[in-house]
Structure formats: structure tokens, C-alpha cells
Amino acid sequence: MVSNRTKAVLNDYKIVFAIIAIIIIMVIRTTYFVSFENIINIFTKIAIEGVIVIGMTYLIILGEIDLSVGETMALSCTLSIILQKYGVVPGILGGVLIGMLIGFLNGILVVRLKIASIAVTLGMMIMVNGIVFVITKSLAPAGGNYSISGENEYFGLIAETRILGIPSMIIVFIILVIVFNFILNRTVFGRNIFATGGNLLASKYANIKVDRIRLSAFVITGTLAGVAGVLLVSRYNIASGAIGQNIPLFVITAV
């Protein structure tokens, strides 16, 4: 007989066990799967979207959602490319701050005006996509491909610099996972996230600033989408209206 405790563990970690099973199968089929190069390739592919997953986790715990993260990332890419001609720092700040601004606007509309987050962020997604499309089209070369590219050769060092053979974008992703996991599980703010998501009314009676908590989660998500945009530009050096269109589905599924 399987004890209730064992059943609970199996239920809570079923996805982890499934991943372990897949890894075992892949290792049996090919030893290359666990090679350093392949592990780096896997983390490189998931690092950019993974940064956005961190913020979306906070929102989904709260019972909210942000469908605009992909277009926020695309606009971050666009501003990073436009501003990087003034230097690496302006390019980074432009990409991150526009993400923070979009997250703040989403949060204000949801928290202050009491509009459903799915409606707010869907509208924001459409609006930001239009902005990106206009900018990239107007700046594209003659006969254009509706994309723009950067010219600052040092900007690529943000994502591609290797430390002990590991690309810096992976290190950034891992650091963000550790930091935000600590915040979520080891701080008062993190406990308030769980409390607000579990029971909004009870949290209000417990004197938790639920509106501030919800707004903060939208700002965090938007900011991390901006960070993802900067990393994307650093790696591929391109911005386009086509970037980020499937990101919300991937991110929400990952969460």
C-alpha cells in the first residue's frame, strides 16, 4: 500500500518525476544529451523566455495574467536597438524601463480601474504590437523586411560573454530564478503574494496591501519582459513586429 504522504509527494512533484523520466530515456538513447555543450544549448534556448516565466509565476499565483509580455519584449528589443547607438547602458536602460512602464500601466488599469487582466493585457498586446510594427517598418531599409538591427558591437557581450564556459545570459537567468524564488518563498512580500492569490478578501482583512501587491506583480512581470528583450537583442541583434507573438502561450504553459 502507498501511504498518503507518498501519494501527496507524487502528486506535488509529478512534473519533476516526468522530466527525470524523460532525461533518463534520452540518456539511454544518446550520451550526447548530458554533454556540457547540449546542456548549454538547452539553457540558452529557454533562458530568454524563462526570465518572463519568473514574473508570470507571480501573476498566476495572484490569479492574474499578462498576455502582453511577448509584445513588451518586442518593444524592449526595439528601444534597445535604437538607444544602443548612444552606448550599452542607454540600450539596457531603455529596454528594461519600457517593460517596467508597460507593467505599471497594466497594473494601474487592473488594480485601480478594476478591469479584468485578460482584457487589459490583450488590449496592451495589440497596442504595443502596433507601435513596434510602425517603428520597425519606418526604420527598415528600402524594400524592407519590417525589422531593424543594431550596430553596437559591444551590446552582444551582455548575452554572449562566457564565464567558465557558460554564456552570461544563462547566468543572468539562473541568478534571477534564485533571487525571485527567495523573494517568493522567504520574504513577507512573497507570503503576501500567496495570501492574496489564495483569498483576496481575507487578505484585506488581514491588513495586507493587496492592491500594492497586485500592482507590484504586474511591474515585476513587465520589467522582466524588458530584461528578456535586452537579452534577445544582445544575442540576435534584431527587432521586429514578429518577435514575441507566441511568447504568452509558452510562458503561461511553463508556469
N, C-alpha and C positions, 0 to 999 in steps of 0.2 A: 504494500500500500504506500502511496505517495502522501507525505504529510502536507497539511495545509500550508505550512511555511514554505515547503519546496514548491508547491503549486504557485504560491504568490511570487516567489523569485522567478520561476519560469515565465510567469505571465508578465512581470515587470520588465524582464530583460530578454524577451523573445526575439526582438530585433537584433540584439547583440549576439545571441546564440546563432541566429540565422546568418549573420555576417561572418562569424567564426567558421560556420559550416562551409560557406562559400569559399573562404580563404583556404580551408583545408583541401577542398576539392581542387581549387586552382593550383595549389602547391603540388598535389599528387600528379596533376596533368603536366605541369611545367615548372621547373625550378626557377625559371626567369621571373616568375610572378613575385617572388620575395626578394629579388635583387634590389640593390640600392637604387639603381637607375630607374627601375619600374616604380618603386615606391615614391621616388621624387616626381615622376611623371604623373602619378595618380594624385598626389597632393597639389601639384601645380594646376591640374585641371579643376580641382574642387575649391582651391583657395579663394578665388575671387567671389564666386557665389557663396562660399562658406562664410565669408565676412558678413554678407547680408543675412544669412541664416541666423546669425547670432542675435541681431536686432529683432528679426521676425519672431524669434522664440519668445522674447519678452512680450510682444504684442499678442501673440496667440494665447499665452498664459492668461493675459488680461481679457481674452475673449474678443480681441480686435483683430484687424487685418490691414495690410497695406499693399494694394495692387500696383502702386506707382513706383515701387523700388527699382524695377528694370529701367524705366524712363528716367528716374532720378540718376541712376548710374550713367545713362547715356548723356544726360546734360552735364554731369560731372566730368565725363570724358571730354565733352566739347569745350567747356570752360578751361579745363586743364591744358588742352592743346592751344587755345587762344592765348592764355596767360603765360604759358611756359617760355614764350619768346622774351619775357621780362625776367626770367630766371626760374630755377627749380622751385624755390619757396612760393612765389606767387602762383605757380601752376598747382602746387599741392593745396595751398590755402583756398584757392578758387574752387577747386573740385570738392573739397571737404565742406566748405561753408555753404555752397549752394545745396548740398544734400541736407545740411542742418536746417537751412531755411525752409526747404520743402517739407521736411519732417515737422517743423514747427507749425507751418500753415495747416498741414493735415491735422495736427493735434488740436489747434485752435478751433477749426471747423467741427471736429468731432466732439471735443470736450465742452466748448463754450456754446456752440450753436446747436448741440445735440443732434447732429446729423450722423446717420449710420456710417461707420468707417468704410464699408464696402462701396457706398455711393460716393463718399468724398474722395477716396483714393482712386476710384475708377475715373472720376472726372479729372483729377490731378494727372493721372496717367495720360489721358487723351490730350490735355492741355500741354503738358511738358513734351510729349512726343511731337506735337505741332511746332513748339519752339525749337526743338533740336532739328527737326526737318528743315525749317526755314533757315536756320543758321548754317547748317552743313551744306544745304543747296546753294545758298548765296555765296558761300566761300569756296565752293568746289571749282576745280579747273574747268576750262571751256569744254563743253561736251560732257560735263561732269558725271560723276558716279555717286553723287549725294554723300560724299564723305570728305573729311579733312584730315590732314596728318600733321604731326608736329615736326619741328626742326631742331629741337634742343637735344643734342646727343647725350647730355648728362641725365636727362629725365629717365632714360631707360635703366639707369643704375638703381633706381628705387626698388624695382621688382627683380632685377636680374643679377644684382651683386650676390656672390656666393660666399657664405660663411661655413667653413668646414664642409664644403661641397653642397650646401643646402641653399637654394635661392632665397633671397631676402623676403620675397612675397610670402613664402611658406612660413618663415619665421614670424612675420607680422601676423599672419592668420593664427598661428599657434598661440602667440602672446595674447591676442585679443580673446581667443577662446578661454584661456586660463583666467584672464582678468575678469571677463564678464561672467564666467561661471562662478568665480569667487564672489562677485557682487551679488549674483542671484541667490546663492546658497549660504553666504556667510555674513551678509550685512542686513541691517534693518530695512534698507530700501528694497532688497531682494525679497525679504519676507513680506513686505507690504505689497509687492507685485503679486505674489501667490495669494495673499489675503484678498486683495481687490478683485483678482480674477475669480476667486472662489465664491465670494459673496460681497457684492458691491455695497449693498445696504448695511450689512453688518459691519463692514469696514468703516463706513461713515460714522456709525455709532461708536466704533472703537477709536474715533478721533484720528483716523488715517486720512491724510490729504489725498483723496482718491483722484481728484481732478489733476493735481500736480503729478501724481504717479503716472496716470494715463498719458498726459502731455509729454512727460519725460520719455516714456517708451517710444512715442512717435518720433521725438527728436533723436533719440539714440538710433532708431532704425534708419532714419533719413541720413544721419551723419555717417553711419557705416556703409550705406549705399554710396555715399560720396567717396568714402575711402576705397571702396571697390572700384569705382570709376577711375580714380587716380592709379590704382594698381593695374587696371586694364590698359590704360593709356601707356603706362610705363613699359608694359610688356609688348603691346601690339602697335602703339603709336598711331592710332586711328580713332576717329569718332564718326558716327553715322546714326541716322534715324532708325536703322535696322537693329542697332545694338540694344540688347536688353528686353526684346519683345517676349521671350519665353521664360525670362527670369522668375516672375512671380510664381508660376506653376512649379518650377523646380524647387524654389526656396520653400514654399508652403509645404510641398510634399516632403522635403528634407526635414522640416520641423516636426 
